[in-house]
């Protein structure tokens, strides 16, 4: 019983991390069809933003106030990556719409450049971010079953981000414009929607969410210039499996891959478990190429 509960919690924990990483990618990839290989570096920037925030608090507010640095690190990571995403979209991405191969190569090059910049500023070795004291320890639900507060906090953070994304996409004017552009870009432009503005804002929001993911990853272990590359493949698998452009599909994709990954690794090994998950995703996409939930679009036939 204890083992089953721990495996279930581990699966939910892994799924929540994958979901947080894939959310921003789902928004940008689903709307603009831009294969952003620099998404992992946005995660890295968010992680280093949390690291810098920690160092500022340690120098300026030592003592009890230091434990509250993480509450500020989350919006700081979002804002830094939001602004950087806005800059990247306006200076590069906007010239590559409709050119998926070019966008893939260009963003891959940007990612390599950002990794080198991070190495120049922070050094090549990984650096540690000290967890706040109120996240140390765990919740003992029964003998032999302890749920770490850090993992519970990440699950709660993902739930809050997911709720805010739902409200933004389905309950705000900007979200309605974004969905309109996603379903039919030409028609949305004819109705007066500035697709250029929607693209820029969407890419920036997706980058900001990646920054929050990077901030959350600092609770799990050390961070380094290549931290984002460890998760980018899984993030793309989540988006493709769930269905491009659908928020609920991304949730289901993350839950499916996270739970399957945990179970396969428990039954076999970590490496073999990854292979089995990949094969399962490939087989599923052979059956449903558009993913778990496909977005419905309206197009005019010429």
C-alpha positions in Angstrom: 0.0 0.0 0.0 2.8 2.4 0.9 4.7 1.7 -2.3 1.5 2.2 -4.4 0.9 5.6 -2.7 4.5 6.7 -3.2 4.5 5.7 -6.9 1.2 7.5 -7.4 2.5 10.7 -5.8 5.8 10.4 -7.8 3.8 10.1 -11.0 1.7 13.2 -10.2 4.8 15.1 -9.2 6.6 14.2 -12.5 3.5 15.0 -14.4 3.2 18.4 -12.8 6.8 19.3 -13.7 6.3 18.2 -17.3 3.0 20.2 -17.5 4.6 23.4 -16.2 7.5 23.0 -18.7 5.2 22.1 -21.6 2.5 24.8 -21.0 4.4 27.7 -22.5 5.6 25.5 -25.4 2.0 24.4 -26.1 0.8 28.0 -26.3 3.5 29.2 -28.7 3.7 26.0 -30.8 -0.1 25.7 -31.0 -0.6 29.3 -32.1 2.3 30.1 -34.3 3.6 26.7 -35.4 7.1 27.8 -34.4 9.3 25.0 -33.2 11.1 26.9 -30.5 14.2 24.9 -29.6 15.3 27.8 -27.3 12.4 27.0 -24.9 14.8 25.0 -22.7 17.0 28.1 -22.4 14.0 30.1 -21.2 13.8 27.6 -18.4 17.5 28.2 -17.7 17.0 31.9 -17.6 14.1 31.5 -15.1 16.3 29.3 -12.9 19.1 31.7 -12.9 16.7 34.6 -12.2 15.7 32.7 -9.0 19.4 32.2 -8.2 20.2 35.9 -8.6 17.1 36.8 -6.5 18.4 34.4 -3.8 21.8 36.1 -3.8 20.3 39.6 -3.5 18.1 38.6 -0.5 21.1 36.9 1.1 23.2 40.0 0.8 20.5 42.6 1.6 18.0 40.7 3.9 19.8 38.0 5.8 18.0 36.2 8.6 14.4 35.3 8.7 13.5 37.5 5.7 15.7 35.4 3.5 13.2 32.5 3.5 10.7 34.6 1.6 13.0 35.2 -1.4 11.3 32.4 -3.3 7.9 34.2 -3.2 9.5 37.1 -5.1 11.6 34.8 -7.3 8.5 33.3 -9.0 7.2 36.6 -10.5 10.8 37.8 -11.2 11.5 34.7 -13.2 8.2 35.2 -15.1 8.9 38.9 -15.8 12.5 38.3 -16.9 11.6 35.6 -19.4 8.5 37.5 -20.5 10.6 40.4 -21.5 13.3 38.3 -23.1 10.7 36.3 -25.1 9.2 39.6 -26.3 12.7 40.8 -27.4 13.4 37.4 -29.1 10.0 37.4 -30.9 10.4 41.0 -32.2 14.0 40.6 -33.3 14.0 37.1 -34.8 10.9 34.9 -34.5 8.6 37.2 -36.4 10.7 36.9 -39.5 10.4 33.1 -39.5 6.6 32.5 -39.4 5.7 29.8 -41.9 9.2 28.6 -42.1 9.4 25.7 -39.6 12.8 24.4 -40.6 14.4 27.9 -40.4 12.7 28.6 -37.1 14.0 25.3 -35.7 17.6 26.0 -36.8 17.5 29.7 -35.7 16.1 29.0 -32.2 18.5 26.1 -31.8 21.4 28.5 -32.5 19.9 31.0 -30.0 19.7 28.3 -27.4 23.4 27.4 -27.9 24.4 31.1 -27.7 22.3 31.6 -24.4 24.0 28.6 -22.9 27.4 30.1 -23.6 26.4 33.4 -22.2 25.2 31.7 -19.0 28.6 29.9 -18.8 30.4 33.2 -19.2 28.3 34.9 -16.4 27.7 32.2 -13.9 30.4 29.6 -14.8 30.1 26.1 -16.2 29.6 24.2 -13.0 26.1 23.8 -11.6 25.0 26.2 -8.8 22.7 25.5 -5.9 19.6 27.4 -4.9 18.9 27.1 -1.2 15.3 26.1 -0.6 13.4 28.3 1.8 13.0 26.9 5.3 9.2 26.6 5.1 9.6 24.1 2.2 11.9 21.7 4.1 10.5 18.5 5.5 7.5 16.6 4.4 3.9 15.6 5.2 3.6 12.2 6.8 0.2 10.8 5.8 0.9 7.3 7.2 3.8 5.3 8.4 6.4 5.0 5.7 4.7 7.5 3.4 6.2 11.0 3.5 5.3 13.6 0.8 8.0 16.3 0.5 6.8 19.8 0.9 8.8 20.9 -2.1 7.0 18.5 -4.4 3.6 19.4 -2.9 4.5 23.1 -3.5 5.4 22.4 -7.1 2.0 20.6 -7.7 0.2 23.5 -6.1 2.2 26.0 -8.2 1.3 24.1 -11.4 -2.4 24.1 -10.4 -2.3 27.9 -9.9 -0.5 28.5 -13.2 -2.9 26.3 -15.0 -5.9 28.1 -13.5 -4.5 31.5 -14.5 -3.8 30.2 -18.0 -7.4 29.0 -18.3 -8.7 32.3 -17.1 -6.4 34.2 -19.5 -7.2 32.1 -22.6 -11.0 31.6 -22.1 -12.1 34.5 -19.9 -10.2 37.6 -21.2 -10.3 39.6 -24.4 -6.7 38.9 -25.2 -7.4 35.2 -24.8 -10.3 35.4 -27.2 -8.1 37.1 -29.8 -5.4 34.5 -29.3 -7.9 31.6 -29.9 -9.3 33.4 -32.9 -5.9 33.7 -34.5 -5.2 30.1 -33.6 -8.3 28.8 -35.3 -8.2 31.0 -38.4 -5.4 33.6 -38.7 -6.6 35.2 -42.0 -10.2 35.6 -40.8 -9.1 37.1 -37.5 -7.0 39.6 -39.3 -9.9 40.5 -41.6 -12.0 41.2 -38.4 -9.5 43.7 -37.2 -7.4 41.6 -34.8 -3.7 42.6 -34.8 -2.2 39.2 -35.4 1.3 40.7 -35.0 0.5 41.9 -31.5 -1.1 38.6 -30.6 1.9 36.7 -31.8 4.3 38.8 -29.8 2.2 38.7 -26.6 1.6 34.9 -26.9 5.3 34.1 -27.4 6.2 36.3 -24.4 3.6 34.7 -22.2 4.9 31.2 -23.2 8.4 32.3 -22.4 7.3 33.7 -19.0 5.7 30.3 -18.1 9.0 28.6 -19.0 10.7 31.0 -16.5 8.3 29.9 -13.8 9.2 26.3 -14.6 12.9 27.1 -14.3 12.2 28.7 -10.9 10.4 25.6 -9.7 13.2 23.3 -10.9 15.6 25.0 -8.5 13.7 23.3 -5.7 14.6 19.8 -7.1 18.4 20.1 -7.5 21.3 22.2 -8.8 20.9 24.3 -11.9 23.3 24.8 -14.8 23.5 26.2 -18.3 22.1 23.0 -19.8 19.3 22.4 -17.4 16.6 23.1 -20.1 18.0 20.6 -22.5 17.1 17.8 -20.1 13.4 18.5 -20.4 12.9 19.9 -23.9 12.3 16.5 -25.6 9.7 15.5 -23.0 8.0 18.9 -23.3 7.6 18.4 -27.1 6.3 14.9 -26.5 3.7 16.2 -24.1 2.5 18.9 -26.5 2.3 16.5 -29.5 0.6 13.7 -27.5 -1.9 16.0 -25.9 -2.8 17.8 -29.2 -1.4 21.0 -30.5 -3.2 24.1 -29.3 -5.5 22.5 -26.6 -4.9 23.3 -22.9 -6.7 20.2 -21.7 -4.8 18.1 -24.1 -1.5 19.3 -22.7 -2.7 18.4 -19.2 -3.7 14.9 -20.3 -0.5 14.4 -22.2 1.6 15.5 -19.2 -0.4 13.2 -16.9 -0.1 10.3 -19.2 3.7 10.6 -19.8 4.5 11.3 -16.2 2.5 8.4 -14.8 3.8 6.0 -17.5 7.4 7.1 -17.0 7.1 6.5 -13.2 5.5 3.1 -13.6 7.9 1.9 -16.4 11.0 3.1 -14.4 9.6 1.3 -11.3 9.1 -2.0 -13.2 12.4 -1.8 -15.2 15.2 0.8 -15.2 15.3 4.6 -15.8 16.8 4.2 -19.3 14.5 1.4 -20.4 11.5 3.2 -18.9 12.3 6.3 -21.1 12.5 4.1 -24.1 9.2 2.4 -23.4 7.4 5.7 -22.9 8.8 7.0 -26.2 7.6 3.8 -28.0 4.2 4.1 -26.3 3.8 7.7 -27.5 4.9 6.8 -31.1 2.3 3.9 -31.2 -0.4 6.2 -29.9 0.3 8.8 -32.5 0.1 6.2 -35.2 -3.4 5.6 -34.0 -4.3 9.3 -33.4 -1.9 11.5 -35.3 -3.4 14.7 -34.0 -3.0 13.8 -30.4 -5.5 13.1 -27.6 -7.6 16.2 -28.2 -7.3 17.8 -31.7 -8.1 21.5 -32.1 -11.0 22.2 -34.4 -10.3 24.8 -37.1 -12.2 26.6 -39.8 -10.6 27.2 -43.1 -11.8 28.4 -46.5 -11.2 26.2 -49.4 -9.9 28.1 -52.5 
